[in-house]
Amino acid sequence: MVYGQESNSFDVIVVGGGPGGSTTASFLADKYNKRVLLLEKETFPRDKTCGDAISGKSMSVLADLGIQDKIEKVKHLKSYGVILSSPKGTILDIPFKSDDPDRHNYGYVCPRLNFDNIVFQHAKSRKNVTTIEKFSVSEVLKEGEQVVGVKGKNLVTGKEQEFRAKLVVGSDGATSVVARSLNLEKIEDKHWVISCRAYYDGITGMKPAIEIHFIKSVMPGYFWIFPTSTTEANVGIGMLASDMKKNKVNLEKAMYAAIENEPLFKERFKNAKIVSPVKGWNLPLGSKIRTCAGNGFLLVGDAACLIDPFSGEGIGNAMYSGRLAAQVIHEAFEKNDFTINHLKTYQNTLHKELDYELKTSYYLQRLGTVQFFLNWVIAKAARSQSVRDTLSGMLANTKAKGGLVNPLFYLKLLFA
Ligand SMILES: Cc1cc2nc3c(=O)[nH]c(=O)nc-3n(C[C@H](O)[C@H](O)[C@H](O)COP(=O)(O)OP(=O)(O)OC[C@H]3O[C@@H](n4cnc5c(N)ncnc54)[C@H](O)[C@@H]3O)c2cc1C
């Protein structure tokens, strides 16, 4: 639809065209035949500060959208495992395995510039989706307790505009304007990670695997190398906001210092060149999922605080929550109930489906702050094939991952 000719009334308004919002819009339009307005303050393709690791969960939603093959056509590298190193410098190589024939034994590293554009353009091309890029939402509109639309500014024309709908989906990321304008709870520092990243070319010794390094200088926190090609990688560092503030860490400086001084990286980065600006951004962790449903609204992805507290992975849950939001919205139309009475189903299902995984990851995040513990587990696993096999199985399966917080696993490790 040509800008300027659009109606200002829709079934659903989706604020933010990242993986969460674009997934929501596509499912609403295609599967549930809803008229959707997708508002996005940037123009796609746009960069998003991220590690670019795309997990099996993201791929399964992409497959549901019918666009999983598109990732093969843009810049990417397949990752067949994870390489971990302990604060002492012990290296552990764990291949991904999959017992499920429908799931691959690999993930992708795909720059978000490309990945997000695939998901966004798919949503934009849906017949029932009207998209306005360069539109920044500033607040939600309410009638009494019910959200009935949004207000914002077209950044091209400078014009203020209002749009109305039965439901508003806030998929506007970590600093969600929708959540803020609804006065939803603020996120405590212990539930945020702050990270920065840059792309480096010319790194040596990379394998087709993501690397997570628990190095002393950034404990508690980690340093990552996620290869996007055989020589180029997304390199970054992240820490809990509370630890960063307490220890007065400058993340950018800490990243450069790790690259220059850590014995594990010094040689590998000797001839590497930084090929992008260093960018920082926030990760709202699912160690505390925020209120994400109310009268006339739902939140998905980072706006709802759904990032894995251990790995920092959030794209999968953003897309997963977008798909679930579309289903609950469809049922809301069937019942003609756009209040919390029905929409609480969304929040309850999210908790039911994700709580176990997010809580397990939160325990691991807490255990991971203990250097002695990491040194011990990684050293044991590096020496024992059977422990590596167990860990590999645990990484492949959410339920089995729970074994990592079971004291029995560590008791067995004593004898491994
Ligand atoms: C440094 C870093 C590394 C990470 N590494 C990984 C990783 O390797 N793998 C992984 O799975 N996850 C990773 N994450 C987390 C991941 O980036 C997020 O979980 C994911 O982007 C969430 O998707 P989303 O659609 O909810 O939000 P976003 O991707 O943030 O999309 C939100 C969209 O809303 C738009 N928007 C914002 N405000 C407005 C407004 N007022 N009006 C209109 N539009 C608006 C934005 O422009 C944006 O396009 C990382 C995060 C960081 C910060």
PDBQT file of the ligand as one rigid body, heavy atoms in Angstrom, charges set to zero:
ROOT
HETATM    1  C1  LIG A 501      25.224  -7.908  21.961  1.00  0.00    +0.000 C 
HETATM    2  C2  LIG A 501      24.072  -8.876  21.821  1.00  0.00    +0.000 A 
HETATM    3  C3  LIG A 501      24.324 -10.168  21.389  1.00  0.00    +0.000 A 
HETATM    4  C4  LIG A 501      23.251 -11.067  21.197  1.00  0.00    +0.000 A 
HETATM    5  N1  LIG A 501      23.518 -12.287  20.663  1.00  0.00    +0.000 NA
HETATM    6  C5  LIG A 501      22.497 -13.124  20.345  1.00  0.00    +0.000 A 
HETATM    7  C6  LIG A 501      22.730 -14.325  19.619  1.00  0.00    +0.000 A 
HETATM    8  O1  LIG A 501      23.866 -14.624  19.200  1.00  0.00    +0.000 OA
HETATM    9  N2  LIG A 501      21.665 -15.134  19.354  1.00  0.00    +0.000 N 
HETATM   10  C7  LIG A 501      20.394 -14.813  19.756  1.00  0.00    +0.000 A 
HETATM   11  O2  LIG A 501      19.467 -15.606  19.521  1.00  0.00    +0.000 OA
HETATM   12  N3  LIG A 501      20.148 -13.657  20.420  1.00  0.00    +0.000 NA
HETATM   13  C8  LIG A 501      21.149 -12.792  20.695  1.00  0.00    +0.000 A 
HETATM   14  N4  LIG A 501      20.888 -11.595  21.309  1.00  0.00    +0.000 N 
HETATM   15  C9  LIG A 501      19.488 -11.264  21.667  1.00  0.00    +0.000 C 
HETATM   16  C10 LIG A 501      18.692 -10.858  20.415  1.00  0.00    +0.000 C 
HETATM   17  O3  LIG A 501      19.363  -9.823  19.735  1.00  0.00    +0.000 OA
HETATM   18  C11 LIG A 501      17.284 -10.406  20.776  1.00  0.00    +0.000 C 
HETATM   19  O4  LIG A 501      16.739 -11.309  21.704  1.00  0.00    +0.000 OA
HETATM   20  C12 LIG A 501      16.365 -10.317  19.547  1.00  0.00    +0.000 C 
HETATM   21  O5  LIG A 501      16.800  -9.311  18.669  1.00  0.00    +0.000 OA
HETATM   22  C13 LIG A 501      14.921 -10.022  19.980  1.00  0.00    +0.000 C 
HETATM   23  O6  LIG A 501      14.107  -9.802  18.839  1.00  0.00    +0.000 OA
HETATM   24  P1  LIG A 501      12.872  -8.781  18.929  1.00  0.00    +0.000 P 
HETATM   25  O7  LIG A 501      12.163  -8.876  17.629  1.00  0.00    +0.000 OA
HETATM   26  O8  LIG A 501      12.141  -8.977  20.180  1.00  0.00    +0.000 OA
HETATM   27  O9  LIG A 501      13.553  -7.325  19.084  1.00  0.00    +0.000 OA
HETATM   28  P2  LIG A 501      14.528  -6.542  18.097  1.00  0.00    +0.000 P 
HETATM   29  O10 LIG A 501      15.297  -7.456  17.265  1.00  0.00    +0.000 OA
HETATM   30  O11 LIG A 501      15.276  -5.583  18.969  1.00  0.00    +0.000 OA
HETATM   31  O12 LIG A 501      13.543  -5.726  17.156  1.00  0.00    +0.000 OA
HETATM   32  C14 LIG A 501      12.810  -4.626  17.657  1.00  0.00    +0.000 C 
HETATM   33  C15 LIG A 501      12.425  -3.738  16.466  1.00  0.00    +0.000 C 
HETATM   34  O13 LIG A 501      11.564  -2.695  16.937  1.00  0.00    +0.000 OA
HETATM   35  C16 LIG A 501      11.932  -1.464  16.339  1.00  0.00    +0.000 C 
HETATM   36  N5  LIG A 501      11.509  -0.397  17.248  1.00  0.00    +0.000 N 
HETATM   37  C17 LIG A 501      12.026  -0.095  18.459  1.00  0.00    +0.000 A 
HETATM   38  N6  LIG A 501      11.379   0.948  19.006  1.00  0.00    +0.000 NA
HETATM   39  C18 LIG A 501      10.413   1.303  18.109  1.00  0.00    +0.000 A 
HETATM   40  C19 LIG A 501       9.434   2.340  18.089  1.00  0.00    +0.000 A 
HETATM   41  N7  LIG A 501       9.319   3.207  19.124  1.00  0.00    +0.000 N 
HETATM   42  N8  LIG A 501       8.614   2.442  17.025  1.00  0.00    +0.000 NA
HETATM   43  C20 LIG A 501       8.734   1.584  15.983  1.00  0.00    +0.000 A 
HETATM   44  N9  LIG A 501       9.664   0.592  15.936  1.00  0.00    +0.000 NA
HETATM   45  C21 LIG A 501      10.493   0.453  16.991  1.00  0.00    +0.000 A 
HETATM   46  C22 LIG A 501      13.451  -1.572  16.208  1.00  0.00    +0.000 C 
HETATM   47  O14 LIG A 501      13.960  -0.683  15.232  1.00  0.00    +0.000 OA
HETATM   48  C23 LIG A 501      13.639  -3.054  15.836  1.00  0.00    +0.000 C 
HETATM   49  O15 LIG A 501      13.631  -3.247  14.445  1.00  0.00    +0.000 OA
HETATM   50  C24 LIG A 501      21.922 -10.677  21.522  1.00  0.00    +0.000 A 
HETATM   51  C25 LIG A 501      21.673  -9.374  21.986  1.00  0.00    +0.000 A 
HETATM   52  C26 LIG A 501      22.734  -8.484  22.128  1.00  0.00    +0.000 A 
HETATM   53  C27 LIG A 501      22.446  -7.076  22.596  1.00  0.00    +0.000 C 
ENDROOT
TORSDOF 0
